């Protein structure tokens, strides 16, 4: 998750050492960065990307390896934005037992391990190690269920791997539940436990995955759980994956993103209204009412703020449910202070409930 600094984008372009005119082929060692839908993009070094965007908290997307994603998704996006979703949840008999079986101590234990890595920065050795550890935990939850596969997704421009776990359905559709696994601190090599951003989201969907697998459900739509690498570097992992899905014609019915789930002073979900599908948002709000003890309020998190934007760019209906309204989110993120001690596990439990409701209900879309 990345937050906004009001430093003018024009100033950033002026301080970059390279041209603001994009070229289709990557320049040697440089990254193509966009700061809005209409921005042409600027080529910068990795050091400049860190200093001008990550460190400065300026919203951006690194499109270097996925420059055609929006083109691939354009026709699909127009069709999907007008699509409809069920008028109400109808599978309470399947969801309620799963909610009753939530074991929040699983999340607490996993989070202790996950935040003990010095950081999970996508360009660090620690980030690779943390992703590999999480992969092993996801594999363990899959067990011997023959309908479940777990794989790592390798990215061409950085070493941290994403994770995709799939519960095979009987139809051709796919629903995706995602969260990013990386973290970032005040420096690339600094301490970044990333408890809220985003161990909380990663582990909320992990516990949901465990429960859905254990239920033995045979869904109509395949259910995929994604843990994305490199989100803090400009949505790198999720853009790679959704570009591949768009190129292959994968029938993604809906995507739910969980980024930051462990801090909520107002005890309400923030349903993100920008770079998402409005009809899917309405259905998600109905899931909040049906399956959680919280209310929800629409909120905005702006350009490139998290991985739902990648699915949206690919033309897939996407939703993002945040820990609270955007302006009331955790003050500790992107620092050494984003630790387990700041986390509300009761709030994470509500996100797990919502994720379970989405997984089951969306499997019938």
C-alpha positions in Angstrom: 0.0 0.0 0.0 1.3 3.4 -0.9 0.1 6.8 0.3 0.0 10.3 -1.2 2.5 13.1 -0.9 1.4 16.3 -2.5 4.8 17.0 -4.0 4.0 18.0 -7.6 4.5 15.2 -10.1 5.9 17.8 -12.5 8.8 18.4 -10.0 9.5 14.7 -9.9 9.7 14.6 -13.7 12.0 17.5 -13.7 14.4 15.9 -11.2 14.6 12.5 -13.0 17.6 12.0 -15.0 15.8 10.7 -18.1 13.2 11.7 -20.6 9.5 11.9 -19.9 8.7 10.5 -23.3 8.1 6.7 -23.0 9.4 4.2 -25.5 7.9 0.7 -25.9 11.2 -1.2 -25.3 12.7 -1.0 -21.8 15.9 1.1 -21.5 18.9 -0.7 -20.1 18.6 -0.7 -16.3 15.7 1.9 -16.2 12.1 1.6 -15.1 9.1 3.3 -16.7 7.0 4.9 -14.0 3.5 6.4 -14.4 1.8 8.6 -11.8 -1.7 8.8 -13.3 -3.8 7.2 -16.0 -2.9 10.1 -18.4 0.7 10.5 -17.6 3.1 9.5 -20.4 5.5 8.0 -17.9 9.2 8.7 -17.2 12.2 6.4 -17.3 14.1 6.4 -14.0 16.8 4.3 -12.4 16.0 2.0 -9.5 17.5 4.6 -7.1 15.4 7.4 -8.6 12.3 5.2 -8.3 13.0 4.7 -4.6 13.8 8.4 -3.9 11.2 10.1 -6.0 8.3 7.7 -5.5 8.6 5.0 -2.8 10.3 7.1 -0.2 8.4 10.3 -1.1 5.0 8.4 -0.8 4.0 9.4 -4.3 1.4 7.1 -5.9 2.9 5.3 -9.0 2.8 2.2 -11.1 5.9 0.6 -12.6 4.7 -0.4 -16.1 8.1 -1.3 -17.6 7.2 -5.0 -18.2 3.4 -4.6 -18.6 3.0 -1.6 -20.9 0.2 -3.3 -22.9 -1.9 -4.3 -19.9 -4.4 -1.5 -20.3 -4.8 -2.1 -24.0 -5.4 -5.8 -23.4 -8.0 -4.9 -20.8 -9.8 -2.1 -22.5 -12.6 -4.0 -24.3 -13.1 -6.4 -21.4 -13.3 -3.5 -19.0 -16.1 -1.7 -20.8 -18.1 -5.0 -20.9 -17.4 -5.9 -17.2 -18.2 -2.4 -15.8 -21.8 -2.9 -17.0 -22.0 -6.5 -15.7 -24.3 -7.5 -12.8 -23.8 -9.5 -9.6 -26.3 -11.3 -7.4 -28.8 -9.1 -5.6 -28.1 -10.7 -2.3 -25.9 -13.5 -0.7 -27.6 -16.9 -1.0 -25.1 -19.4 0.4 -25.2 -18.7 4.1 -25.6 -22.4 4.9 -22.1 -23.0 3.5 -20.4 -19.8 4.8 -21.6 -19.8 8.4 -19.9 -23.1 9.4 -16.6 -21.8 7.9 -16.9 -18.6 9.9 -17.4 -20.6 13.1 -14.2 -22.5 12.4 -11.9 -19.5 12.2 -8.8 -19.9 14.3 -7.3 -16.5 14.9 -4.4 -18.1 16.8 -3.2 -19.4 13.4 -2.9 -15.8 12.2 -1.1 -14.7 15.3 1.5 -17.4 15.0 2.0 -16.9 11.3 2.3 -13.1 11.8 5.0 -13.5 14.4 7.1 -15.5 11.9 6.3 -13.3 9.0 7.2 -10.1 10.7 10.5 -11.5 12.2 12.1 -11.3 8.7 14.2 -8.1 8.7 12.0 -6.9 5.8 10.1 -8.4 2.9 11.3 -5.9 0.3 10.9 -7.4 -3.1 14.6 -6.7 -4.0 16.1 -8.1 -0.9 17.3 -11.6 0.2 14.9 -11.3 3.1 12.0 -10.7 0.8 12.8 -13.9 -1.2 13.1 -15.9 2.0 9.8 -14.6 3.4 8.0 -15.4 0.2 9.5 -18.9 0.2 8.4 -19.4 3.8 4.9 -18.3 3.0 4.8 -20.6 0.0 5.6 -23.5 2.3 2.8 -22.5 4.7 0.3 -22.3 1.9 1.4 -25.7 0.6 0.8 -27.1 4.1 -2.8 -25.9 4.2 -3.5 -27.5 0.8 -2.7 -30.9 2.1 -3.6 -33.8 -0.1 -6.7 -32.3 -1.7 -6.5 -33.3 -5.4 -8.5 -30.3 -6.5 -6.0 -27.9 -4.9 -2.7 -26.7 -6.5 -0.1 -24.3 -5.1 2.6 -22.8 -7.2 5.1 -20.0 -7.2 4.9 -17.4 -9.9 8.3 -16.2 -11.2 8.8 -12.6 -12.3 11.4 -11.7 -14.9 12.7 -8.4 -13.4 13.0 -9.2 -9.7 13.7 -12.3 -7.6 10.8 -12.4 -5.1 8.1 -14.8 -6.2 4.3 -14.5 -6.0 2.1 -17.4 -4.9 -1.0 -18.8 -6.6 -3.2 -21.4 -4.9 -6.1 -22.7 -6.9 -9.2 -24.7 -5.9 -10.3 -26.2 -9.2 -13.9 -25.6 -10.1 -16.2 -27.5 -12.4 -16.7 -24.5 -14.8 -14.4 -22.2 -16.8 -14.7 -19.1 -14.5 -12.2 -18.0 -11.9 -12.6 -15.8 -8.9 -9.5 -14.3 -7.3 -8.8 -13.3 -3.7 -5.5 -11.4 -3.4 -3.1 -9.7 -1.0 0.5 -8.5 -1.4 3.2 -10.3 0.6 6.0 -7.8 0.5 6.8 -4.9 2.8 8.8 -1.7 2.7 10.4 0.5 5.3 12.1 3.9 5.4 15.0 2.5 3.4 15.4 -0.4 1.0 17.6 -2.3 3.5 15.9 -1.1 6.7 13.7 -2.9 9.2 10.2 -3.4 7.7 8.2 -5.9 9.7 5.0 -5.0 7.8 2.6 -6.3 10.3 -0.4 -4.3 9.0 1.0 -3.7 5.5 0.6 -6.4 4.6 1.1 -9.4 6.7 -2.5 -8.7 8.0 -4.0 -9.1 4.5 -1.8 -12.0 3.5 -2.6 -14.0 6.6 -6.3 -13.1 6.6 -6.7 -14.7 3.2 -4.4 -17.6 4.2 -6.8 -18.6 7.1 -9.7 -18.3 4.7 -7.9 -20.5 2.2 -7.3 -23.1 4.9 -10.9 -23.2 5.8 -12.2 -23.3 2.2 -9.8 -26.2 1.4 -10.8 -28.1 4.6 -14.5 -27.7 3.8 -14.0 -29.9 0.7 -16.0 -27.5 -1.5 -16.2 -28.3 -5.2 -16.9 -24.8 -6.6 -18.4 -23.9 -9.9 -15.9 -21.2 -10.5 -12.3 -22.0 -9.6 -11.2 -20.1 -6.5 -7.7 -18.7 -6.6 -5.8 -17.1 -3.7 -3.0 -14.9 -4.8 -0.1 -13.5 -2.7 1.6 -10.8 -4.8 5.3 -10.0 -4.8 6.6 -6.5 -5.4 3.4 -4.5 -4.7 5.5 -1.7 -3.0 7.6 -1.5 -6.1 4.7 -0.3 -8.3 2.2 -3.3 -8.4 4.9 -5.4 -10.1 3.7 -8.9 -9.2 0.0 -8.4 -9.7 0.5 -6.6 -13.0 2.6 -9.5 -14.3 -0.1 -12.0 -13.3 -3.1 -10.1 -14.6 -1.3 -9.3 -17.8 -0.8 -13.1 -18.3 -4.4 -13.8 -17.5 -5.7 -11.1 -19.9 -3.4 -12.3 -22.7 -4.6 -15.9 -22.1 -8.2 -15.0 -22.1 -8.7 -16.2 -18.5 -12.3 -15.7 -17.4 -11.8 -13.8 -14.2 -15.3 -13.2 -12.8 -14.3 -11.1 -9.9 -11.3 -10.1 -7.8 -11.2 -9.1 -4.1 -8.1 -7.4 -2.7 -7.2 -7.3 0.9 -4.4 -4.8 1.7 -4.1 -3.8 5.4 -6.7 -5.4 7.7 -5.4 -5.0 11.2 -6.2 -1.4 12.3 -9.7 0.2 12.4 -10.3 3.1 14.8 -13.8 3.6 13.4 -14.7 -0.1 13.4 -15.8 0.0 9.8 -14.6 -1.4 6.5 -13.5 1.0 3.8 -14.9 -0.2 0.4 -12.6 1.5 -2.1 -14.6 3.2 -4.8 -11.8 4.1 -7.3 -10.2 1.7 -9.7 -12.8 -0.9 -8.8 -16.1 -2.2 -10.2 -19.1 -0.3 -8.8 -21.5 -3.2 -9.1 -19.1 -5.6 -7.4 -18.6 -3.0 -4.6 -22.4 -3.0 -4.0 -22.4 -6.8 -3.7 -19.4 -6.7 -1.4 -21.2 -4.3 0.9 -24.0 -6.8 1.1 -21.5 -9.5 2.1 -20.3 -7.1 4.9 -23.9 -6.9 6.2 -24.5 -10.6 5.9 -21.3 -12.1 7.3 -19.5 -9.6 9.5 -20.1 -7.5 12.6 -19.0 -4.3 10.9 -20.5 -1.6 8.8 -18.8 -0.2 5.6 -18.2 3.2 4.0 -17.0 4.1 0.6 -13.5 5.5 0.4 -10.8 6.4 -2.1 -7.2 5.4 -2.2 -6.1 6.9 -5.6 -3.9 5.8 -8.4 -1.8 2.7 -8.1 -2.6 2.2 -4.4 -2.8 -1.6 -4.4 -3.2 -4.7 -6.5 -6.9 -4.4 -7.3 -5.8 -1.7 -9.7 -3.9 -4.3 -11.7 -7.0 -6.5 -12.1 -9.1 -3.4 -13.0 -6.5 -2.4 -15.7 -6.8 -5.9 -17.1 -10.5 -5.5 -17.5 -11.5 -7.7 -14.6 -14.1 -6.7 -12.0 -12.2 -5.8 -8.9 -13.0 -4.8 -5.3 -10.8 -3.6 -2.5 -11.8 -3.8 1.2 -9.6 -1.7 3.5 -9.3 -1.8 7.3 -11.1 1.5 7.6 -11.7 4.6 5.5 -8.5 5.6 3.8 -7.7 8.6 6.0 -8.1 6.5 9.2 -5.6 3.8 8.3 -2.6 2.7 10.4 0.0 5.5 11.1 2.7 2.9 11.5 3.1 1.5 8.1 6.3 1.7 6.0 8.4 2.0 9.1 10.0 -0.2 11.8 7.0 0.5 14.0 4.5 -1.6 11.9 4.7 -4.4 14.4 2.4 -7.1 15.8 1.8 -4.9 18.9 -0.2 -2.5 16.8 -2.5 -5.1 15.3 -6.2 -5.7 16.1 -6.7 -9.4 15.5 -10.4 -9.0 16.1 -10.4 -6.7 13.0 -8.5 -9.2 11.0 -11.1 -11.8 11.9 -13.8 -9.7 10.4 -11.8 -9.5 7.2 -11.5 -13.3 7.2 -15.3 -13.6 7.6 -15.7 -11.3 4.6 -13.2 -13.3 2.6 -15.0 -16.5 3.3 -18.3 -15.0 2.2 -16.8 -13.7 -1.0 -15.0 -17.0 -1.8 -18.2 -19.1 -1.5 -20.7 -16.7 -3.0 -18.4 -15.7 -5.9 -17.7 -19.3 -6.7 -21.3 -19.4 -8.0 -21.2 -16.2 -10.1 
